Every structure is written in C-alpha cells, then in structure tokens.
Amino acid sequence: MNDDERRMYELEYPTPEIRDGHQHGPTLVVALQGYADAGQAVEAVSEHLLAALENRLVASFNTDELVDFRSRRPAVTMEDHEIIRTDQISLDMRVLRDPEGRSFLLLSGPEPDMRWNAFTEAVTDLVERYDVENTICLYSAPMTVPHTRPLVVSAHGNAPGLVGRMYRFDGKVVLPGSAALRIEAALARAGRNVAGYTAHVPHYVAASPYPAATLNLLRSVADATDLDLPLRTLEHDARRVAEQLAEQTDDSGEIQQVVRALEEQYDEAVEKYREAHPRAVMPGEADLPSGEELGAEFERFLARLDEPGDGPGEDDGEGPDSPQPPQGE
C-alpha cells in the first residue's frame, strides 16, 4: 500500500475478527449512496443491515480527501443560540454477522465526489488484505415497469456463482460511470469474483422510498452467498407500500390505463427473455435445481455411500473398544 492509499482510510485498532471459521473468505457488499439509487433502495440496504445485525468498524475512509462538503453541507443543529451538534459524513467498511454467525463486509456511505482512482485502489487493497471471496455492488434504477409485477433484479459480473441464472441484459450497454462500477472493473482485472445487482424500480415511484427494491436486492445477495439476512421488516414494509399503491391505482382510471400498458410491455419483455434464456430464473420464480443438477447431486450421494466407513455394517458397535454383552458364568 502506497502513501496515497494510506491517506484514503484508517484501519480500526484492534482489528475486529473478519473470518468466521469457514474455509472461504468473506463477501463484500458495496452500497454507496448517490448514484443509481431509485427508491432510496441502496441507502436503505445499509441502514437496514446496520440496524439489524451486529457490526464493528473495520476501516474509516478520509472524507476530507473524498467528499465535497459544499455540495452536501452536513446539517448543524443550534439550540438556545448555541451550536450543539454537527452531523458527520461517514464512509466506512464494517464487518457484520448474520444470525448464523457468518461474517461479511459492508462498504457504505456517500459515493466519493473526487479521487475515484485512489478510492478504487484503496478498496482493492482492503479486498486483498481480507481475502474477500465475492464482492457484490448494489444499484437501483428507475425503469418503465409496473408495480403490479414481480420486481426485477438484473445481474452482471464475471463470476457465474454470483450471476447464476438471474436476469441479465444482452448486448452492449453504455452507462454513466460511478465509483462502484470502477471498483467492479478493478476487481475483475485483479481476478476477483465481482458482480453488480440492479433493482428495477417503477419510474413513477423512484423519488420515494420503495422497500420492495431493498427487499429484493437483499434477497438476491442472500441467495448468492447463503447469508441469513433479516428480511421480515422489509417484507412488511413492501406489503404496506404495495397496498397504498393499489389504493391509489383503484381511485384513478387514468393511472389504471398507464399501469395496464406497462404490464403488457413487461409481460412481453419477460416472455421474449424466457424464450432466449429457457434456463433463466425469471422475476418471482424460485431458483430450483435443474434435472442435470439433481442427477449430479444424487450421484454424489451414492458415491458417498460407497466410501469406507459409510456403508452398513462398517460401524456396528463391534470394535475393540465397544461394550461387550455380559458373558454367562
């Protein structure tokens, strides 16, 4: 790590335990605020995880080097003609543990306003330092989709284990750059597993909190990493917002007409994608194993039965240290 990277962040001392006893390295979830955050879904991801799970600080980034305070202007509170509090801007990496004791890392806070290259190098250094196995960057974009259909989370990345059979864009797409996208590119060049998940938020609710997007982003992370993430509160919030949208739709014939047009467009796009990708898991469907995967798993099960010590009679209690039946006199 060079001097420039050292100025980017400060490690917490003593360093909290990162590994959880499992063989593989931790997952890193990147949830930076300020870019592609329709429905405030990405910001809500970090807020929800930090409120719901045990967490400890790992590294604090130097916001003086990265953030334009004039564009953000953190609040200052005055009371009885005195300043009593100044809000801080935090950009940090924390280690969290799920209810099963599995640890993962969360990089959250505002997207840096400047020095993206140095920030990317610093994050890459931390990924190497803690031997991160998988990195998942989260995004949320406004799309011409209806709220009455299953929310789409599209995936991109270099790791089949992270992208799997999720919905993906075909062809070439040119996007505005972001710090998180630069992190993805740098980690891919370094040979690290990395993916990006984007929630497709109905464009007409993109300016308001949309818990369904937060919920589905975290479901996608949990499915890809086997983390046990707390989702019950988000499920309740998503149902509440869905009911409110249903009431508003029922009260307006004009809104109903727009929603029906979006539904037809959505259904047509999903059907075309299904035809082109018959094994893909479509929005609202469970990722069930294929026939080939079930057959391979069954073959592995049978092979284990043939291994020494696993067959019947191999451990029948007749070893030299086993208790013997009483002998008649």
Secondary structure, DSSP 4 states (H G I P E B T S, - for coil): --HHHHHHEEE-SSPPP---S-SSPPEEEEEEETSSBGGGHHHHHHHHHHHHSEEEEEEEE-HHHH--HHHH---EEEETTEEEEE-----EEEEEE-TTS-EEEEEEEEPPSS-HHHHHHHHHHHHHHTT-SEEEEEEEEEES--TTSPPPEEEEES-HHHHTT-B---S-------HHHHHHHHHHHTT-EEEEEEEEEEGGGTTS--HHHHHHHHHHHHHHH------HHHHHHHHHHHHHHHHHHHT-HHHHHHHHHHHHHHHHHHHHHHHH-TTS--TT---PPPHHHHHHHHHHHHHHHTSTTTSTTTTSS-STTSPPPPPP-
